[in-house]
Amino acid sequence: MPPKELMDLLNSHREQNMRTLFHSAEVRFKAGISTAETTRLQVESQDIRRNAERASGQGSQGSQEQNGFVVRMLESATGVSAADLKAFLPSALDPSILSNVAPFVGIVRSGERLIQHIRDFYGTAVQRYRSIRAVAALHGGNAKAAGEAVKKMLQKALVAGALDIGRTASQFTVGLASACIDGGMMVNLVASVQKLIQRLVLIGLDISERNAAMQCLRNGVFNRDVFKASPLLGCYYLTCSNTSDIVGLLAAPGGNEDWMSKVEKSKKYIDPLLASAREQIQKSRLEVVGIPCGLVNAA
């Protein structure tokens, strides 16, 4: 069969497999994530209260206006409205968390500048996250190169915040200290605020991926664009596919090499790729349910 016809056949077969796998799928936060994040946010917000009270030299219960400003901080850090955030992760708006952060708001010199710093922080994280997600689309025609690219995507995209936000965190911290807080014991306070905001940004990236994935699934997009929208769906696809389907995803047939030879040579790259996919499924706060291959276990 000519290479073009073979590729058309493989694309059609892969699209049908993806449709079968994902037509009833839903991407959601894993059970227990809300409770776990509540605990972490509680601890981090308590650190903010303690450090803010030390910096100001006085305690604070937090006014309704200050609590409202904290909600704006959460919205800016996650990139979604308070209503959407509550739908995805109700614990983020726990009243005790809002009241813990409120004393910090009481000593902020310029609230609007603080909000802008947080928005810039989130925007940079999203930009870097998307650039990493797209790496697989830049490779084709070579199973090894594409396999390494997808492996890199799987390893980095789902932990983009932990790997790349750090480059922006120092800039955010400097801006926070210089533009928003006036005097006092700032170092510990700035560090505690930065830690909370970074966690919220990571949650926001998960919400962004979840929304992008669900948009693709609802619109019946069952091609490579699904993986660019959601690396997590790519992980599930890989772990639920057979070898030939994965090779079809990674390499285009053609050239002088027999297609089956490409399949055989690609196996040594595919096994580590699958191990990485399973690992990222376990690490992710999100999960994909409603797929026929069932629960994916870590390698």
MIDOSE-1310 file (N, C-alpha, C; in nm, 2 decimals, decimal comma, always signed):
residues 299
mppk	+0,08/-0,12/+0,00/+0,00/+0,00/+0,00/+0,09/+0,12/+0,00; +0,06/+0,22/-0,09/+0,14/+0,35/-0,09/+0,14/+0,42/+0,05; +0,25/+0,49/+0,08/+0,26/+0,55/+0,21/+0,14/+0,64/+0,25; +0,10/+0,72/+0,15/-0,01/+0,82/+0,18/-0,14/+0,74/+0,21
elmd	-0,17/+0,64/+0,14/-0,29/+0,56/+0,17/-0,28/+0,49/+0,30; -0,16/+0,44/+0,33/-0,14/+0,38/+0,46/-0,16/+0,48/+0,57; -0,10/+0,60/+0,56/-0,12/+0,70/+0,66/-0,27/+0,74/+0,68; -0,34/+0,75/+0,57/-0,48/+0,79/+0,58/-0,56/+0,68/+0,65
llns	-0,52/+0,55/+0,62/-0,58/+0,44/+0,69/-0,55/+0,44/+0,84; -0,43/+0,47/+0,87/-0,39/+0,47/+1,01/-0,45/+0,59/+1,09; -0,46/+0,70/+1,02/-0,53/+0,82/+1,08/-0,67/+0,79/+1,11; -0,74/+0,73/+1,01/-0,88/+0,69/+1,03/-0,90/+0,59/+1,15
hreq	-0,81/+0,49/+1,15/-0,82/+0,39/+1,26/-0,79/+0,45/+1,39; -0,69/+0,54/+1,40/-0,66/+0,61/+1,53/-0,77/+0,70/+1,57; -0,83/+0,77/+1,48/-0,94/+0,86/+1,52/-1,06/+0,78/+1,57; -1,09/+0,66/+1,51/-1,20/+0,58/+1,55/-1,16/+0,52/+1,69
nmrt	-1,04/+0,48/+1,72/-1,00/+0,43/+1,85/-1,02/+0,54/+1,95; -0,98/+0,66/+1,92/-0,99/+0,77/+2,01/-1,14/+0,80/+2,04; -1,22/+0,80/+1,94/-1,36/+0,82/+1,96/-1,42/+0,71/+2,05; -1,38/+0,59/+2,03/-1,43/+0,48/+2,11/-1,39/+0,50/+2,26
lfhs	-1,26/+0,54/+2,27/-1,21/+0,56/+2,41/-1,27/+0,67/+2,48; -1,28/+0,79/+2,41/-1,32/+0,91/+2,48/-1,46/+0,96/+2,47; -1,54/+0,90/+2,39/-1,67/+0,96/+2,36/-1,76/+0,98/+2,48; -1,74/+0,90/+2,59/-1,81/+0,92/+2,71/-1,73/+0,97/+2,83
aevr	-1,61/+1,01/+2,79/-1,51/+1,05/+2,90/-1,54/+1,18/+2,97; -1,50/+1,19/+3,09/-1,51/+1,32/+3,16/-1,38/+1,34/+3,24; -1,33/+1,46/+3,24/-1,21/+1,49/+3,31/-1,25/+1,57/+3,44; -1,20/+1,52/+3,55/-1,24/+1,58/+3,68/-1,13/+1,57/+3,78
fkag	-1,14/+1,64/+3,89/-1,05/+1,63/+4,00/-1,07/+1,50/+4,07; -0,96/+1,43/+4,11/-0,97/+1,31/+4,18/-1,04/+1,32/+4,31; -1,10/+1,21/+4,36/-1,16/+1,21/+4,49/-1,06/+1,24/+4,59; -1,09/+1,32/+4,69/-1,00/+1,35/+4,80/-0,91/+1,47/+4,77
ista	-0,90/+1,52/+4,65/-0,82/+1,63/+4,62/-0,86/+1,75/+4,69; -0,99/+1,78/+4,70/-1,05/+1,89/+4,77/-1,01/+1,89/+4,91; -1,02/+1,78/+4,98/-0,98/+1,77/+5,12/-0,83/+1,79/+5,14; -0,75/+1,73/+5,05/-0,60/+1,75/+5,06/-0,56/+1,89/+5,04
ettr	-0,62/+1,96/+4,94/-0,59/+2,09/+4,91/-0,64/+2,19/+5,02; -0,75/+2,15/+5,08/-0,80/+2,23/+5,19/-0,70/+2,23/+5,31; -0,64/+2,12/+5,34/-0,54/+2,11/+5,44/-0,42/+2,19/+5,41; -0,37/+2,18/+5,29/-0,25/+2,25/+5,25/-0,28/+2,41/+5,25
lqve	-0,39/+2,45/+5,20/-0,43/+2,59/+5,20/-0,45/+2,64/+5,34; -0,50/+2,56/+5,42/-0,52/+2,60/+5,56/-0,39/+2,63/+5,63; -0,29/+2,54/+5,61/-0,16/+2,55/+5,67/-0,09/+2,68/+5,62; -0,10/+2,70/+5,49/-0,03/+2,81/+5,42/-0,09/+2,94/+5,46
sqdi	-0,23/+2,94/+5,47/-0,30/+3,07/+5,51/-0,27/+3,10/+5,65; -0,26/+3,00/+5,74/-0,22/+3,03/+5,88/-0,08/+3,09/+5,89; +0,01/+3,04/+5,81/+0,14/+3,10/+5,80/+0,13/+3,25/+5,77; +0,04/+3,28/+5,67/+0,03/+3,42/+5,63/-0,03/+3,51/+5,74
rrna	-0,13/+3,46/+5,81/-0,18/+3,53/+5,93/-0,08/+3,56/+6,03; +0,00/+3,45/+6,07/+0,10/+3,46/+6,17/+0,20/+3,57/+6,13; +0,25/+3,56/+6,01/+0,36/+3,65/+5,96/+0,30/+3,79/+5,94; +0,18/+3,80/+5,90/+0,12/+3,94/+5,88/+0,10/+4,01/+6,01
eras	+0,06/+3,93/+6,11/+0,04/+3,99/+6,25/+0,18/+4,03/+6,31; +0,28/+3,95/+6,28/+0,41/+3,99/+6,33/+0,46/+4,12/+6,26; +0,44/+4,12/+6,13/+0,49/+4,24/+6,05/+0,41/+4,37/+6,09; +0,28/+4,36/+6,12/+0,21/+4,48/+6,16/+0,21/+4,51/+6,30
gqgs	+0,24/+4,40/+6,38/+0,25/+4,42/+6,53/+0,11/+4,42/+6,59; +0,01/+4,37/+6,52/-0,12/+4,37/+6,58/-0,20/+4,26/+6,51; -0,30/+4,21/+6,59/-0,39/+4,11/+6,53/-0,50/+4,17/+6,45; -0,57/+4,08/+6,37/-0,67/+4,13/+6,29/-0,77/+4,02/+6,26
qgsq	-0,90/+4,05/+6,27/-1,01/+3,96/+6,24/-1,04/+3,96/+6,09; -1,01/+4,06/+6,02/-1,04/+4,07/+5,88/-1,18/+4,13/+5,86; -1,19/+4,23/+5,78/-1,32/+4,29/+5,75/-1,38/+4,22/+5,63; -1,51/+4,25/+5,60/-1,58/+4,19/+5,48/-1,51/+4,24/+5,36
eqng	-1,47/+4,36/+5,36/-1,40/+4,42/+5,24/-1,26/+4,35/+5,22; -1,19/+4,32/+5,33/-1,06/+4,25/+5,31/-1,09/+4,10/+5,26; -1,19/+4,04/+5,31/-1,22/+3,90/+5,27/-1,26/+3,90/+5,12; -1,33/+4,01/+5,08/-1,36/+4,02/+4,93/-1,24/+4,04/+4,85
fvvr	-1,14/+4,11/+4,90/-1,02/+4,13/+4,83/-0,94/+4,00/+4,82; -0,94/+3,92/+4,92/-0,88/+3,78/+4,92/-0,94/+3,70/+4,81; -1,07/+3,71/+4,79/-1,14/+3,63/+4,68/-1,08/+3,68/+4,55; -1,06/+3,81/+4,53/-1,00/+3,86/+4,41/-0,86/+3,80/+4,39
mles	-0,79/+3,79/+4,49/-0,66/+3,73/+4,48/-0,67/+3,59/+4,43; -0,76/+3,51/+4,49/-0,78/+3,37/+4,45/-0,82/+3,36/+4,30; -0,91/+3,45/+4,26/-0,95/+3,45/+4,12/-0,84/+3,48/+4,03; -0,75/+3,58/+4,06/-0,64/+3,62/+3,98/-0,54/+3,51/+3,97
atgv	-0,52/+3,43/+4,08/-0,42/+3,33/+4,09/-0,46/+3,20/+4,01; -0,59/+3,18/+4,00/-0,64/+3,05/+3,94/-0,69/+3,08/+3,80; -0,71/+3,21/+3,76/-0,76/+3,24/+3,63/-0,91/+3,21/+3,61; -0,99/+3,19/+3,71/-1,13/+3,16/+3,70/-1,21/+3,24/+3,80
saad	-1,34/+3,26/+3,78/-1,42/+3,33/+3,87/-1,44/+3,25/+4,00; -1,48/+3,33/+4,11/-1,50/+3,26/+4,23/-1,61/+3,15/+4,22; -1,71/+3,17/+4,14/-1,82/+3,07/+4,12/-1,76/+2,95/+4,06; -1,68/+2,97/+3,95/-1,62/+2,85/+3,89/-1,52/+2,78/+3,98
lkaf	-1,44/+2,86/+4,05/-1,35/+2,80/+4,15/-1,42/+2,71/+4,25; -1,53/+2,77/+4,30/-1,61/+2,69/+4,40/-1,67/+2,56/+4,34; -1,70/+2,57/+4,21/-1,76/+2,45/+4,15/-1,65/+2,34/+4,14; -1,53/+2,38/+4,11/-1,42/+2,28/+4,09/-1,35/+2,24/+4,22
lpsa	-1,33/+2,34/+4,31/-1,26/+2,31/+4,43/-1,32/+2,40/+4,54; -1,43/+2,36/+4,60/-1,50/+2,45/+4,70/-1,40/+2,49/+4,82; -1,31/+2,40/+4,85/-1,22/+2,43/+4,97/-1,14/+2,55/+4,95; -1,12/+2,60/+4,83/-1,03/+2,72/+4,81/-1,10/+2,84/+4,87
ldps	-1,23/+2,84/+4,88/-1,30/+2,95/+4,93/-1,35/+2,93/+5,07; -1,29/+2,84/+5,14/-1,32/+2,82/+5,28/-1,31/+2,95/+5,36; -1,41/+2,98/+5,44/-1,41/+3,11/+5,52/-1,29/+3,12/+5,61; -1,24/+3,01/+5,66/-1,12/+3,03/+5,75/-1,00/+3,06/+5,67
ilsn	-0,99/+3,02/+5,54/-0,88/+3,06/+5,46/-0,88/+3,21/+5,43; -1,00/+3,25/+5,39/-1,02/+3,40/+5,36/-0,98/+3,48/+5,49; -1,02/+3,44/+5,60/-1,00/+3,52/+5,72/-0,85/+3,51/+5,76; -0,78/+3,40/+5,73/-0,64/+3,39/+5,76/-0,56/+3,49/+5,67
vapf	-0,60/+3,51/+5,55/-0,52/+3,59/+5,45/-0,56/+3,74/+5,48; -0,67/+3,76/+5,53/-0,72/+3,90/+5,55/-0,62/+4,00/+5,62; -0,55/+3,95/+5,73/-0,45/+4,04/+5,79/-0,34/+4,09/+5,70; -0,30/+4,01/+5,60/-0,21/+4,05/+5,50/-0,26/+4,16/+5,42
vgiv	-0,39/+4,15/+5,38/-0,45/+4,25/+5,30/-0,45/+4,39/+5,37; -0,46/+4,38/+5,51/-0,46/+4,50/+5,58/-0,34/+4,58/+5,58; -0,23/+4,52/+5,54/-0,10/+4,60/+5,54/-0,05/+4,61/+5,39; -0,13/+4,57/+5,30/-0,09/+4,59/+5,16/-0,10/+4,74/+5,12
rsge	+0,01/+4,79/+5,06/+0,01/+4,93/+5,03/-0,07/+4,96/+4,90; -0,07/+4,87/+4,80/-0,14/+4,90/+4,68/-0,20/+4,77/+4,63; -0,33/+4,76/+4,66/-0,40/+4,64/+4,63/-0,41/+4,61/+4,48; -0,43/+4,71/+4,40/-0,44/+4,69/+4,26/-0,31/+4,64/+4,19
rliq	-0,20/+4,69/+4,25/-0,07/+4,65/+4,20/-0,05/+4,50/+4,24; -0,09/+4,47/+4,36/-0,08/+4,33/+4,40/-0,16/+4,23/+4,31; -0,28/+4,27/+4,28/-0,36/+4,19/+4,19/-0,30/+4,18/+4,05; -0,24/+4,29/+4,00/-0,17/+4,28/+3,87/-0,05/+4,19/+3,88
hird	+0,03/+4,19/+3,99/+0,14/+4,10/+4,00/+0,09/+3,96/+4,00; -0,02/+3,93/+4,06/-0,07/+3,79/+4,06/-0,12/+3,75/+3,93; -0,18/+3,84/+3,86/-0,23/+3,81/+3,72/-0,11/+3,78/+3,63; -0,01/+3,86/+3,64/+0,11/+3,84/+3,56/+0,18/+3,71/+3,59
fygt	+0,18/+3,67/+3,71/+0,24/+3,55/+3,76/+0,16/+3,43/+3,70; +0,03/+3,44/+3,71/-0,06/+3,33/+3,65/-0,04/+3,33/+3,49; -0,04/+3,45/+3,43/-0,03/+3,45/+3,29/+0,10/+3,39/+3,23; +0,21/+3,42/+3,30/+0,34/+3,36/+3,26/+0,34/+3,21/+3,28
avqr	+0,28/+3,16/+3,39/+0,27/+3,02/+3,41/+0,20/+2,95/+3,30; +0,08/+3,01/+3,26/+0,00/+2,95/+3,16/+0,07/+2,95/+3,02; +0,14/+3,06/+2,99/+0,21/+3,07/+2,87/+0,32/+2,96/+2,86; +0,40/+2,94/+2,96/+0,50/+2,84/+2,96/+0,44/+2,70/+2,96
yrsi	+0,33/+2,68/+3,03/+0,26/+2,55/+3,03/+0,22/+2,51/+2,89; +0,16/+2,61/+2,82/+0,11/+2,58/+2,68/+0,22/+2,56/+2,58; +0,34/+2,63/+2,60/+0,45/+2,60/+2,51/+0,51/+2,46/+2,53; +0,50/+2,41/+2,65/+0,55/+2,28/+2,68/+0,45/+2,18/+2,62
rava	+0,32/+2,20/+2,64/+0,22/+2,11/+2,59/+0,24/+2,09/+2,44; +0,28/+2,19/+2,36/+0,28/+2,19/+2,22/+0,40/+2,12/+2,16; +0,50/+2,07/+2,25/+0,62/+2,02/+2,20/+0,60/+1,90/+2,11; +0,51/+1,82/+2,14/+0,49/+1,70/+2,06/+0,45/+1,73/+1,91
alhg	+0,38/+1,84/+1,89/+0,34/+1,88/+1,76/+0,45/+1,92/+1,67; +0,57/+1,94/+1,73/+0,68/+1,99/+1,65/+0,76/+1,88/+1,59; +0,73/+1,75/+1,62/+0,81/+1,64/+1,57/+0,72/+1,54/+1,50; +0,77/+1,48/+1,39/+0,69/+1,38/+1,32/+0,78/+1,31/+1,22
gnak	+0,74/+1,19/+1,18/+0,82/+1,11/+1,08/+0,93/+1,03/+1,14; +0,96/+1,05/+1,27/+1,07/+0,97/+1,33/+1,02/+0,93/+1,47; +1,01/+0,80/+1,48/+0,95/+0,74/+1,61/+1,04/+0,78/+1,73; +1,17/+0,77/+1,71/+1,25/+0,80/+1,83/+1,24/+0,95/+1,87
aage	+1,25/+1,04/+1,77/+1,25/+1,18/+1,81/+1,11/+1,22/+1,86; +1,00/+1,17/+1,80/+0,87/+1,20/+1,85/+0,85/+1,14/+1,98; +0,90/+1,01/+2,00/+0,88/+0,95/+2,13/+0,95/+1,03/+2,24; +1,07/+1,08/+2,22/+1,14/+1,15/+2,32/+1,06/+1,29/+2,35
avkk	+1,01/+1,34/+2,24/+0,93/+1,47/+2,26/+0,81/+1,45/+2,34; +0,74/+1,34/+2,31/+0,61/+1,32/+2,39/+0,65/+1,28/+2,53; +0,76/+1,21/+2,55/+0,80/+1,17/+2,68/+0,83/+1,30/+2,76; +0,90/+1,39/+2,70/+0,93/+1,52/+2,76/+0,81/+1,60/+2,80
mlqk	+0,71/+1,59/+2,70/+0,58/+1,66/+2,73/+0,51/+1,60/+2,85; +0,51/+1,47/+2,86/+0,44/+1,40/+2,97/+0,51/+1,43/+3,10; +0,64/+1,43/+3,10/+0,72/+1,45/+3,22/+0,71/+1,60/+3,27; +0,70/+1,69/+3,18/+0,70/+1,83/+3,22/+0,57/+1,90/+3,22
alva	+0,48/+1,87/+3,13/+0,36/+1,95/+3,11/+0,27/+1,94/+3,24; +0,26/+1,82/+3,29/+0,17/+1,80/+3,41/+0,23/+1,86/+3,54; +0,36/+1,89/+3,54/+0,42/+1,95/+3,65/+0,49/+2,08/+3,61; +0,43/+2,15/+3,51/+0,49/+2,27/+3,46/+0,51/+2,37/+3,56
gald	+0,41/+2,38/+3,66/+0,42/+2,48/+3,76/+0,55/+2,46/+3,85; +0,56/+2,33/+3,89/+0,68/+2,30/+3,98/+0,81/+2,33/+3,91; +0,82/+2,30/+3,78/+0,94/+2,31/+3,71/+0,97/+2,45/+3,66; +0,87/+2,52/+3,62/+0,89/+2,65/+3,54/+0,84/+2,77/+3,62
igrt	+0,75/+2,76/+3,70/+0,70/+2,88/+3,77/+0,81/+2,94/+3,86; +0,90/+2,85/+3,91/+1,01/+2,90/+3,99/+1,09/+3,01/+3,93; +1,10/+3,01/+3,80/+1,17/+3,11/+3,73/+1,10/+3,25/+3,74; +0,97/+3,24/+3,75/+0,89/+3,36/+3,77/+0,87/+3,40/+3,91
asqf	+0,88/+3,30/+4,00/+0,85/+3,33/+4,14/+0,93/+3,44/+4,20; +1,06/+3,44/+4,17/+1,15/+3,54/+4,23/+1,11/+3,68/+4,18; +1,07/+3,69/+4,06/+1,02/+3,82/+4,01/+0,89/+3,86/+4,08; +0,80/+3,76/+4,10/+0,68/+3,79/+4,17/+0,71/+3,84/+4,31
tvgl	+0,80/+3,77/+4,38/+0,83/+3,80/+4,52/+0,89/+3,94/+4,53; +0,98/+3,97/+4,44/+1,04/+4,11/+4,44/+0,93/+4,21/+4,42; +0,84/+4,19/+4,32/+0,74/+4,28/+4,30/+0,64/+4,30/+4,42; +0,62/+4,18/+4,48/+0,53/+4,18/+4,60/+0,59/+4,26/+4,71
asac	+0,72/+4,24/+4,73/+0,79/+4,31/+4,85/+0,80/+4,46/+4,82; +0,84/+4,50/+4,70/+0,87/+4,64/+4,67/+0,75/+4,72/+4,64; +0,65/+4,66/+4,58/+0,53/+4,74/+4,54/+0,41/+4,74/+4,63; +0,41/+4,63/+4,72/+0,28/+4,61/+4,79/+0,29/+4,62/+4,94
idgg	+0,41/+4,60/+5,00/+0,42/+4,60/+5,14/+0,52/+4,70/+5,19; +0,49/+4,77/+5,29/+0,57/+4,88/+5,34/+0,63/+4,85/+5,47; +0,76/+4,83/+5,47/+0,84/+4,81/+5,59/+0,80/+4,68/+5,67; +0,85/+4,67/+5,80/+0,81/+4,56/+5,88/+0,89/+4,44/+5,85
mmvn	+0,84/+4,33/+5,91/+0,91/+4,20/+5,90/+0,85/+4,13/+5,77; +0,91/+4,17/+5,66/+0,85/+4,13/+5,53/+0,89/+3,99/+5,48; +1,01/+3,95/+5,51/+1,07/+3,84/+5,44/+0,98/+3,71/+5,45; +0,95/+3,67/+5,58/+0,87/+3,56/+5,60/+0,73/+3,57/+5,54
lvas	+0,67/+3,69/+5,55/+0,54/+3,72/+5,50/+0,53/+3,70/+5,35; +0,63/+3,77/+5,28/+0,63/+3,76/+5,14/+0,64/+3,61/+5,09; +0,73/+3,54/+5,16/+0,75/+3,40/+5,13/+0,62/+3,32/+5,15; +0,55/+3,34/+5,25/+0,43/+3,26/+5,28/+0,32/+3,30/+5,18
vqkl	+0,31/+3,43/+5,14/+0,21/+3,47/+5,04/+0,25/+3,41/+4,90; +0,37/+3,41/+4,87/+0,42/+3,36/+4,74/+0,39/+3,21/+4,73; +0,41/+3,14/+4,84/+0,38/+2,99/+4,85/+0,23/+2,96/+4,82; +0,15/+3,04/+4,89/+0,00/+3,02/+4,87/-0,04/+3,05/+4,73
iqrl	+0,01/+3,16/+4,67/-0,03/+3,20/+4,54/+0,02/+3,10/+4,44; +0,14/+3,04/+4,46/+0,20/+2,94/+4,37/+0,11/+2,82/+4,37; +0,06/+2,78/+4,48/-0,03/+2,66/+4,49/-0,15/+2,69/+4,41; -0,21/+2,81/+4,43/-0,33/+2,84/+4,36/-0,31/+2,84/+4,21
vlig	-0,19/+2,89/+4,16/-0,16/+2,89/+4,02/-0,16/+2,75/+3,97; -0,10/+2,66/+4,04/-0,10/+2,52/+4,00/-0,24/+2,46/+3,99; -0,32/+2,49/+4,08/-0,46/+2,45/+4,07/-0,53/+2,51/+3,95; -0,50/+2,64/+3,92/-0,55/+2,71/+3,81/-0,51/+2,64/+3,68
ldis	-0,39/+2,59/+3,67/-0,34/+2,52/+3,55/-0,42/+2,39/+3,53; -0,45/+2,32/+3,64/-0,53/+2,20/+3,63/-0,67/+2,23/+3,58; -0,73/+2,34/+3,63/-0,86/+2,38/+3,59/-0,86/+2,42/+3,44; -0,75/+2,49/+3,40/-0,73/+2,52/+3,25/-0,73/+2,40/+3,17
erna	-0,65/+2,30/+3,21/-0,64/+2,18/+3,13/-0,77/+2,10/+3,13; -0,84/+2,10/+3,24/-0,97/+2,03/+3,25/-1,07/+2,09/+3,15; -1,07/+2,23/+3,15/-1,17/+2,30/+3,06/-1,13/+2,27/+2,92; -1,00/+2,28/+2,88/-0,96/+2,26/+2,74/-0,99/+2,12/+2,70
amqc	-0,97/+2,02/+2,79/-1,00/+1,88/+2,75/-1,15/+1,86/+2,73; -1,23/+1,91/+2,82/-1,38/+1,89/+2,81/-1,43/+1,96/+2,68; -1,37/+2,08/+2,65/-1,42/+2,15/+2,53/-1,39/+2,06/+2,40; -1,27/+2,00/+2,40/-1,24/+1,91/+2,28/-1,34/+1,79/+2,28
lrng	-1,36/+1,73/+2,39/-1,45/+1,61/+2,40/-1,59/+1,64/+2,36; -1,64/+1,76/+2,41/-1,78/+1,80/+2,38/-1,80/+1,83/+2,24; -1,69/+1,89/+2,17/-1,70/+1,92/+2,03/-1,66/+1,81/+1,94; -1,64/+1,69/+1,99/-1,61/+1,58/+1,91/-1,47/+1,58/+1,84
vfnr	-1,37/+1,65/+1,91/-1,24/+1,65/+1,85/-1,16/+1,53/+1,90; -1,14/+1,44/+1,80/-1,07/+1,31/+1,83/-0,95/+1,29/+1,74; -0,85/+1,39/+1,76/-0,73/+1,38/+1,68/-0,62/+1,43/+1,77; -0,50/+1,46/+1,71/-0,38/+1,51/+1,79/-0,41/+1,63/+1,87
dvfk	-0,51/+1,71/+1,83/-0,54/+1,84/+1,90/-0,58/+1,81/+2,04; -0,64/+1,69/+2,07/-0,68/+1,65/+2,20/-0,56/+1,65/+2,29; -0,45/+1,60/+2,24/-0,32/+1,59/+2,32/-0,26/+1,73/+2,35; -0,27/+1,82/+2,25/-0,22/+1,95/+2,27/-0,31/+2,02/+2,38
aspl	-0,44/+2,00/+2,38/-0,53/+2,06/+2,48/-0,50/+2,00/+2,62; -0,48/+1,87/+2,62/-0,47/+1,80/+2,75/-0,36/+1,69/+2,74; -0,24/+1,71/+2,79/-0,15/+1,60/+2,80/-0,20/+1,48/+2,88; -0,29/+1,50/+2,97/-0,34/+1,39/+3,05/-0,42/+1,30/+2,96
lgcy	-0,50/+1,35/+2,87/-0,57/+1,26/+2,78/-0,47/+1,18/+2,69; -0,36/+1,25/+2,66/-0,25/+1,17/+2,58/-0,20/+1,06/+2,67; -0,18/+1,08/+2,80/-0,14/+0,97/+2,88/-0,23/+0,85/+2,88; -0,36/+0,89/+2,90/-0,46/+0,78/+2,90/-0,47/+0,71/+2,76
yltc	-0,46/+0,79/+2,66/-0,46/+0,72/+2,52/-0,35/+0,63/+2,51; -0,23/+0,67/+2,55/-0,11/+0,58/+2,53/-0,13/+0,45/+2,61; -0,17/+0,46/+2,74/-0,18/+0,34/+2,82/-0,30/+0,25/+2,78; -0,39/+0,30/+2,70/-0,50/+0,22/+2,65/-0,48/+0,17/+2,51
snts	-0,37/+0,20/+2,44/-0,35/+0,17/+2,30/-0,25/+0,05/+2,29; -0,26/-0,01/+2,17/-0,16/-0,12/+2,14/-0,04/-0,06/+2,07; +0,06/-0,14/+2,05/+0,19/-0,09/+2,00/+0,18/-0,02/+1,86; +0,10/-0,08/+1,77/+0,09/-0,02/+1,64/+0,02/+0,11/+1,64
divg	-0,08/+0,13/+1,73/-0,15/+0,25/+1,73/-0,05/+0,36/+1,78; +0,03/+0,33/+1,88/+0,12/+0,43/+1,94/+0,23/+0,47/+1,83; +0,28/+0,37/+1,76/+0,37/+0,40/+1,65/+0,30/+0,49/+1,54; +0,18/+0,46/+1,51/+0,10/+0,54/+1,42/+0,09/+0,68/+1,47
llaa	+0,08/+0,70/+1,60/+0,07/+0,83/+1,66/+0,21/+0,91/+1,65; +0,32/+0,83/+1,66/+0,45/+0,90/+1,67/+0,52/+0,91/+1,54; +0,49/+0,83/+1,44/+0,57/+0,83/+1,32/+0,49/+0,81/+1,20; +0,52/+0,89/+1,10/+0,45/+0,87/+0,97/+0,52/+0,77/+0,89
pggn	+0,44/+0,68/+0,82/+0,50/+0,58/+0,73/+0,56/+0,65/+0,61; +0,66/+0,59/+0,55/+0,72/+0,64/+0,43/+0,87/+0,61/+0,43; +0,93/+0,65/+0,32/+1,08/+0,63/+0,31/+1,10/+0,49/+0,27; +1,22/+0,44/+0,28/+1,26/+0,31/+0,23/+1,24/+0,20/+0,34
edwm	+1,21/+0,24/+0,46/+1,20/+0,14/+0,57/+1,06/+0,08/+0,57; +1,05/-0,05/+0,58/+0,92/-0,12/+0,60/+0,85/-0,07/+0,72; +0,72/-0,05/+0,71/+0,64/+0,00/+0,82/+0,65/-0,10/+0,95; +0,65/-0,23/+0,93/+0,66/-0,32/+1,04/+0,80/-0,31/+1,10
skve	+0,90/-0,28/+1,03/+1,03/-0,26/+1,08/+1,03/-0,14/+1,18; +0,96/-0,04/+1,14/+0,95/+0,08/+1,22/+0,88/+0,04/+1,35; +0,77/-0,04/+1,34/+0,70/-0,08/+1,46/+0,80/-0,16/+1,56; +0,87/-0,25/+1,51/+0,96/-0,33/+1,59/+1,07/-0,24/+1,65
kskk	+1,13/-0,15/+1,58/+1,23/-0,06/+1,63/+1,18/+0,04/+1,73; +1,05/+0,07/+1,72/+0,99/+0,17/+1,81/+0,96/+0,11/+1,95; +0,96/-0,02/+1,96/+0,91/-0,08/+2,09/+1,00/-0,04/+2,21; +1,13/-0,02/+2,18/+1,22/+0,01/+2,29/+1,21/+0,15/+2,34
yidp	+1,14/+0,24/+2,25/+1,11/+0,37/+2,29/+0,97/+0,38/+2,36; +0,89/+0,29/+2,32/+0,75/+0,30/+2,37/+0,74/+0,25/+2,51; +0,81/+0,15/+2,55/+0,80/+0,11/+2,69/+0,83/+0,22/+2,80; +0,94/+0,29/+2,78/+0,96/+0,40/+2,88/+0,86/+0,51/+2,87
llas	+0,80/+0,53/+2,74/+0,70/+0,63/+2,72/+0,57/+0,59/+2,80; +0,54/+0,46/+2,80/+0,42/+0,42/+2,87/+0,44/+0,43/+3,02; +0,56/+0,40/+3,07/+0,59/+0,41/+3,21/+0,57/+0,55/+3,25; +0,62/+0,65/+3,17/+0,61/+0,79/+3,20/+0,46/+0,83/+3,21
areq	+0,39/+0,78/+3,11/+0,24/+0,82/+3,10/+0,17/+0,77/+3,23; +0,20/+0,65/+3,27/+0,13/+0,59/+3,39/+0,17/+0,67/+3,52; +0,30/+0,71/+3,52/+0,35/+0,79/+3,63/+0,28/+0,92/+3,64; +0,26/+0,99/+3,53/+0,19/+1,12/+3,53/+0,05/+1,11/+3,56
iqks	-0,02/+1,00/+3,52/-0,16/+0,98/+3,56/-0,17/+0,97/+3,71; -0,08/+0,90/+3,77/-0,08/+0,89/+3,92/-0,05/+1,03/+3,99; +0,04/+1,11/+3,93/+0,08/+1,24/+3,99/-0,03/+1,35/+3,97; -0,11/+1,34/+3,87/-0,20/+1,44/+3,83/-0,31/+1,46/+3,94
rlev	-0,36/+1,58/+3,96/-0,47/+1,60/+4,05/-0,60/+1,56/+3,97; -0,59/+1,55/+3,84/-0,71/+1,52/+3,76/-0,71/+1,37/+3,72; -0,83/+1,33/+3,68/-0,84/+1,19/+3,63/-0,95/+1,19/+3,52; -0,94/+1,09/+3,44/-1,03/+1,07/+3,33/-1,12/+0,95/+3,36
vgip	-1,25/+0,97/+3,37/-1,34/+0,86/+3,39/-1,43/+0,84/+3,28; -1,50/+0,72/+3,27/-1,59/+0,69/+3,16/-1,53/+0,64/+3,04; -1,41/+0,58/+3,06/-1,34/+0,52/+2,94/-1,33/+0,37/+2,96; -1,34/+0,30/+2,85/-1,35/+0,15/+2,86/-1,23/+0,07/+2,91
cglv	-1,11/+0,14/+2,91/-0,99/+0,06/+2,95/-0,98/+0,06/+3,10; -1,06/+0,13/+3,17/-1,07/+0,12/+3,32/-0,95/+0,20/+3,38; -0,93/+0,17/+3,51/-0,83/+0,23/+3,59/-0,69/+0,20/+3,54; -0,61/+0,31/+3,53/-0,47/+0,29/+3,49/-0,38/+0,29/+3,61
naa	-0,30/+0,19/+3,63/-0,22/+0,18/+3,75/-0,08/+0,22/+3,71; -0,01/+0,27/+3,82/+0,13/+0,31/+3,80/+0,22/+0,19/+3,76; +0,32/+0,22/+3,68/+0,42/+0,11/+3,64/+0,50/+0,07/+3,76
